[in-house]
Amino acid sequence: EQPHTSAGRIPTEKAYQWYVGNALDVPSFNDEQQCMEEMIESMRSDALSDRLRAMARWLADSSQEAVVLATSGHEVYSAGLGNLFSKPECADREVVLQLSQSLDRMDEMMEVLNGQVEDPFTILIGHNSPFGQEFSVVATRIPTDPPGLLGVIGPMRMSYGRNIGLIRMLCDQDIQ
């Protein structure tokens, strides 16, 4: 698909799947890691639910995507939905409607996602994403007792390597 004659081609869902499976580069983060570690340390005495919400907000701010987090107690937190709705993919009314309907059923979406997540990460692209064919989700289990679920939702063109690196950095922390 080309939006106009002189434009480059837009990668297909299959191309993104190939990229994630074969050419993904996960960067390291020094400044962001220090900031995140300071945030977690400053919240050590806070309730776990408050720390998890803060971590979801931090991840949404750092990734510029949406973040969903589900605990084993069936609490679901989201952050960064404005990031998601500001993406060009959401200029299409039908895409927004489909995404909104998925988000309205977030508890069901997290159950679906929970059944698909494998360690260490699961990446669901396009038609495989429970959030709609225009979107992808990078998901993992979070090291709480019992384990929770964390997902970064963005367009298929999201920065997979960056988001995996941010999630990995977050999950390497002692958040109990």
Buried (B, 14 or more C-beta within 10 A) or exposed (E): EEEEEEEEEEBEBEEBBEBBEEEEEBEEBEEBBEBBEEBBEEBEEEEBEEBBBBBBBBBBBBBBBBBBBBBEEEEBBBBBBEBBBEBEBBEEEEBBEBBBEBBEEBEEBBBBBBEEBEEEBBBBBBEBBBBBBBBBBBBBBBBBEEBBBBBBBBBBBBBBBBBBBBBBBBBEBEBE
